[in-house]
Amino acid sequence: MYTDKRRRAKVNQYESKRLHLLSLIHDESLPLNMRLIYTARLAALPRAGSKTRIRNRCVLTGRGRGVYSYFRLSRIALRDLASQGLLSGITKSSW
């Protein structure tokens, strides 16, 4: 979970710089060699600063798979809390 927090902090740190470089790269009014320079600068930024590197994780267990984004809980933790009656409006169905 510490790795995920560190990665989210890095994304926040580099987000504005990354967006600025991307807008310059896609600006077709600039000469090609300048756009290539900006592409190299973008590639030099840390990969962990990219938004796509963030993975949704369960806030209770840290599990990375089967996470409901509305609750930020994994399916297992969600079922346990719902069975205990700790989540209002959710009941475990059985038939």
Secondary structure, 3 states (H helix, E strand, C coil): CHHHHHHHHHHHHHHHHHHHHHHHHCCCCCCHHHHHHHHHHHHHCCHHHCHHHCCCCCCCCCCCCCEECCCCEEHHHHHHHHHHCCCCCCCCCCC
